[in-house]
Amino acid sequence: MSDALQHECGIALVRLLKPLEFYKEKYGTAFYGIQKMYLLMEKQHNRGQDGAGFASIKMDVEPGERYISRVRSNHSQPIQDVFKQINERINEEMAAHPEYADDVALQKENIPYIGELFLGHVRYGTFGKNSIESVHPFLRQSNWMHRNLILAGNFNMTNVKELFQNLVELGQHPKEMADTVTVMEKIGHFLDKEVMQLYQDCKEEGLSKREASPVIAERLDIAKILRRSSKNLDGGYAMAGLLGHGDSFVFRDPAGIRPAYFYQDDEVVVVASERPVIQTVFNVPFEKVQEIEPGNALIIKKNGTVSMEEILPPTVKKACSFERIYFSRGSDAEIYQERKKLGKLILPAVLEAIDEDTDNTVFSYIPNTAETSFYGLVEAAQDFLNQRKNNYILENRNTLTKDSLQELLSVKIRTEKVAIKDAKLRTFITEDSSRDDLVAHVYDVTYGVIKPTDNLVIIDDSIVRGTTLKMSIIKMMDRLNPKRIVIVSSAPQIRYPDCYGIDMAKLEGLVAFKAALELLKERNLYHIVDEVYLKCKAQENYIDSDVVNYVTAIYEPFQPQEVSNKIAEMLSSPEINAEVKIIFQTVEDLHIACPKNLGDWYFTGDYPTPGGNRVVNRAFMNFYEGKDARAY
């Protein structure tokens, strides 16, 4: 994505089902779980580079022994920093105590981080400070083993204020109004209630307090706690939790907005945000990795039993389509094919833009994440060219010579890597004019491959704000002196803000919204903006389920291509010599390419939860009122 866009987070959970001695004997180390966690987190570094955290639990330890360890980092390379700290601590203990080397029991008793249950998180901050306090996993501590709660997740809640107020009404005093803290405290509240109820049951059965502890662990109903604590949640989430005694869970939202996959055998249960990560780290085939169903929780009890429990009734599945377009690793077998199909499906619009002149067209891509869609686009272009050759041969088969046939067959689709991102370049000056000049040089170009008679087709994952296109890419491409520059987005126009974990909270930052406003002005339709504002304002105090997304009216007077043409005009500038065209994927073709991920609210305004409509209306009111504020 040529626009800088922060997004998503990644989770990783590992539960070892055998005694640690088993892993020492089979794999040569009792630190097997830590090693696997490092790989799971590193393979998901694409999902978060603002921070990383790791937590572990030792099971069945004696009172007085530490059984929970946690380390977090917000350094520039947080995953490496986390495991550097872990390795240094382990190596210190091993060097100081050579007797630990072959004694797994001593290792578990004396060395932190070793254990049977692990939780990891990589973070992109969708907003706010990037302080260490914002880095997951979060920890809710208690002297009661069962009431210790460790939580990490990939989520944003649209109704944090409401959830915060619910906690206040329960008599709590939360330390901050953040979704992770609020969700953790709500789960913690019902965890406390469940533990106390189970303790009363044990007491009535004549058990002592110490005798009651293992019974509580066995009887603790994780699904019941999650059902009670999740009633009012509105957002996209995949959250993972560990309890101090060894139970764990991963819970997914009812619309399946945020992803979560798991694998289980007789040695391990593993959960991650992405399927190919599990495939690679544990060397298992595609079909062995399953998806946690929307509204369900994967629950792993301390005794090793694994179950899938429905927590909230699933709604219409609206898994995030951006996962497929951009966020997830393209090594997933399905995602790879879907991204290629996104490129193939947009070829007809590209051919129209270049007047079907493939002979005088060079195809390329920006940035590297668009490479797979580029392959699909080029394959489709090659099929088009082959069909054209076939038709010519059939029509001229009686007059073709060997030389003319050879000349015909030698014609190929022209592809070049014309843009190379300078990863080391940093825009360190914030003063606008100086910064703009630096931004213009984020990409280098390959000279000598474009002729003045050529069209230059560049495919991108998506176009969000258009800043990098305007300030850098189009200017750099124009230096190659093409006749026409065609920017192709494998995603549709991004018209609406996100509120489920991606950093697109403000309408006025979206180039499609800006283009629609310009069109309204040009056509004397700007009164629609005032009307939309009044409608949004009128439902400001409605309950979420009654709120309607009125912002869709901003786009209703225009065909998608009209908005695209206006975007092209806005992102070009007088000094650009080439004709500039911009093409976006259609929503219909997006659904064809990515049939399992139909969450398209960015493009259509069809939000999968009631809170989404409130957020988009609030975002519009903020724009109208000139407030530089988030909508949730």
Phi, psi and omega in degrees: 000118184292331173283137175291124183215118178272152193196158162053178170207170179230141177241153175214132178226135176229128173240117176279129185263352180248163173298152183301331178299329179298315183288327175297317182287318186277320187247359175086003181203143173276355178267021180307314182296320179296317180298318179294324178296319177302314181295317180299320181285317180296322179288351177246020182296339176298340184267354180181124180230012176273335182188162177211149179214157184217137175222147179222154178229131171266136181260151172059043177268160179284150175304139182096344178265138180288131183236352176243130174234144179213142175217137181225157180211141170238027176291175184295331174234078193294324181296313179298322180293319178302310185281339171295316178297318180296312182296319180298318181293317179297314181296323176301313182294319181292322179291322181284338184226080180303336181293346178285341194309313184246015182244098184295324180298317178293322177300312181296321184290327193243344185253126178291162176079332175289144182175195181249348186224129187224144176224131179231158182210137169242139194234135159248124178283118179287334173193171176084189185286153175254050180279164180297332179293342180271354185273131176280163356287151174268153185231128174247111191264154177200154173284342172279121184305318185291340186264000170286128182232127175246129186227138173216153181195168173246092184198161165222135175259137179277344187239046182301319181299317179295316180296321178298315181295324177301319179294319178299319180292336176281356180096004180276168177227076183300146184284339177199160180264074176237145188298320182295314179298317183296315179295317180298317181292328179290315175299317181299323178300311182284335172295314178302314182297319181293317179297316181295323178293318178295324178296318178298320178299315180296320179298317179293335178276000177088012181276145174286169180299319181290322178293331183290331188303307179293332178291318177300317180301320183288322187272346185304124184261094183297319181299319179297317179298316181294322179297317182290326185271348186252008186303321186255013181289134175227111181165186174252131185203146164226105186244141181240139181223147174238140171255149189304328182278345175129354172289154176208162181205157168226125190238131185244146184294156186297336179266358180064033184297311181261142188274155173199132182232154179217158176222142181220134167221197184279356180253330192205151164241131183226140177232141175210165179285342183226138183297312185295338177297314178294317179304314184290311187291326182250004176053055180237152182286162182310312188289346179277345181263122185252158178267135171289126186289147178304139180077001183252161173236134169275119185243126180243111180282162180303326181282001175096355178288141183239133179218157174248119185240134174286124180259314176232144180300128178298142173260191174299129185291124180230054179301139186301122180287336177296334174305317184280322183290322193214311197291311186288159178294134183287359179282350173296133186301316181289316183297320180301313180292324179294318180293322175298319181293326176302320177292318181296318186291339183269356182302316181305320179292325178294315179301321178296320183292332182254014179057032179059021182269076180287337180297326183248044180223135173249130180257137177209189184210154173212136345273203184298330181293345177272003187298320183293317176298324177300316178301317179295319179298316183290321176300316179295322178295322178294321176298318178299315180295318179298320179295322178295320177296315180302314181298318181295318180297316181295322182286334186238024187297335182278344184244356181292139173252171178300317182292317181291325177294317179298319179296320179296313184290340181282347179289128182229162171290132184268122179234141178213154170265098188263347181233130181231123182281132176273094187296338184273349184284130180235135178274084189274352179255130185267344179297129196306307186295319179293319182294321180300321180295323178291316179302324182297345182247018177297327179250139168261158179239158178265114183275154172091003182250354182244134176260156181299343180267003187268147161272142176243114181256122181240122178259136179237160177297312183195165176236113185261289182260335178080002185298311182293324176301311185291314188277338188230296195296310183296319178297318180293319180294326181293335178295341178278355177062045174284163176288322186212139174249122179245111177268126184244125176258124179286352174251156174292177177298130178273107190253341189228153181286160174260156177219016185241018173128007179242144188280070175220067188266346187242129181297317187294348177276349185271125185293330177294322177294316178300319181294319179297320178298319179297319179295321178298319178296314183298327186256018178055041179243016186292347175299337178299324179299315179295320181295318178297318179300314181297322178292319178296316182297324183295334182252021184301327183254014176289155169289152189305322184294343181261355185279137179249142176280099180272352183291340178302335182295338180297328185262346189301328182288352191237146169284151181307323182291330176296319178294319179299317180297321179292322176299315179300318179295319182289327183273347174273179179204163187302330183280355178281124182275326183285153169289136182246127175235148177231132182239133176245150172298149173274153178297322181299316180288329174301317180292326177294318183287324186235069189291342181267350181237084187263013176287101190237024186299332177300326188261327188249340187080009179270087185282141185278350176230155180302326181297336180297319179294322176297319182295315182293322177293320178295320178300320179292319178296321176300316177300310185296321183273359178073026180267124177272076186218157177281157184268000179206000000 
